[in-house]
Amino acid sequence: MSIDIKPLAPAERKACPETFNFGENFADHMFIQAHDRVNGWKNAEIKPYQSISLDPSAAVLHYGQEIFEGMKAYRTKEGQINLFRPLDNFKRFNRSATRMVMPEVDENFHLDALKELVKLDNKWVPNQDGSSLYIRPTMIATGAKLGLGASDQYTHFIITGPAGAYFKDGFSPVSVYVADEYRRAVVGGVGEAKTGGNYAASLYMSEEVAKKGYSQVLWLDAIHGKYIEEVGAMNICFVYGDHIVTPKLSGSILPGITRDSILKLAPTLGYTVAEEQLDIDVILADIKSGKITEAFGCGTAAVISPVGQLCFKGEDYFINDNKAGEVSRNLYDELTGIQYGRREDKFGWIVKVDC
Ligand SMILES: *Cc1c(COP(=O)(O)O)cnc(C)c1O
């Protein structure tokens, strides 16, 4: 299928602002295509960033049939643009689509569409240290029908916008509040799909936790309220010296590409890794005794986000004196090194965008 590209005239294009807040500025163009049962995917185009018109009865507005992805384009110091494991995002997009009874998108076509979009808006890939172009592929159910059922029409789009360096004040740890009463996802539910409802359901707790002065929520499993799952939009790892553990994928955890990259990369840096069921009481005891030497969250936004403090049932537990540790730092340097083209890409994770 071909993409109809309708670019703005060069004089109409905006300049990427020097300073920006994450998710509030968008590049000049967007990709969009539509799906219906008879024609499949059709009308693929890249056009100026603009509003989408929806019927007020569109299924996404009532029943939340929606999925998304989050990924980034990185500018190397030679000026090239790198994507990081984009086909893994598109495979996950299709797994989310299947779970939400939405049509799949051909992964290679999705990649071609993204490359065309980034190429056209290449001036929006910032070159300040640690910054990137954030990419948000999304699919929504647009069928105009209130009857509860899978929609018969969908819109898939990709929007992009600049993202600044995540750690403006240096590589500093975050504080995390362990959710005690509320749950994010249950095995058999939709926790492993990147679908809007998971995030809507987490907002109440995020607000509560922010009021208490913590920056992130750590979720426990919904059945026992005992096993560690993940942070709002990051997976979690605990470090015992040279050994890194992360919760195994239970069915209610989002399978992060950063998580997977760490599991593959860490052994090449001399660390051992394990995916296990992690009991919150054991983890807290190991933090208290000092067996746990570091903890960090991992996801596309921050790559690695050191965790310096956990609060559970009103008690605070400090990790590594609330300082970022060496393992977190090494993994961060190695992974961002690959993304920005400073380190050798031994795993073939980088896909270049020709501009
Ligand atoms: C997106 C996301 C992650 C991280 O996934 P990456 O592919 O590493 O960016 C982790 N947990 C949740 C709930 C997420 O939505």
PDBQT file of the ligand as one rigid body, heavy atoms in Angstrom, charges set to zero:
ROOT
HETATM    1  C1  LIG A 401       5.230   1.376  28.101  1.00  0.00    +0.000 C 
HETATM    2  C2  LIG A 401       5.254   0.770  29.444  1.00  0.00    +0.000 A 
HETATM    3  C3  LIG A 401       6.408   0.200  30.003  1.00  0.00    +0.000 A 
HETATM    4  C4  LIG A 401       7.764   0.315  29.376  1.00  0.00    +0.000 C 
HETATM    5  O1  LIG A 401       7.868  -0.248  28.117  1.00  0.00    +0.000 OA
HETATM    6  P1  LIG A 401       9.070   0.166  27.149  1.00  0.00    +0.000 P 
HETATM    7  O2  LIG A 401       8.823  -0.646  25.928  1.00  0.00    +0.000 OA
HETATM    8  O3  LIG A 401      10.324  -0.215  27.828  1.00  0.00    +0.000 OA
HETATM    9  O4  LIG A 401       8.971   1.632  26.950  1.00  0.00    +0.000 OA
HETATM   10  C5  LIG A 401       6.298  -0.457  31.218  1.00  0.00    +0.000 A 
HETATM   11  N1  LIG A 401       5.126  -0.520  31.881  1.00  0.00    +0.000 NA
HETATM   12  C6  LIG A 401       4.008   0.037  31.389  1.00  0.00    +0.000 A 
HETATM   13  C7  LIG A 401       2.753  -0.067  32.153  1.00  0.00    +0.000 C 
HETATM   14  C8  LIG A 401       4.036   0.706  30.162  1.00  0.00    +0.000 A 
HETATM   15  O5  LIG A 401       2.940   1.277  29.686  1.00  0.00    +0.000 OA
ENDROOT
TORSDOF 0
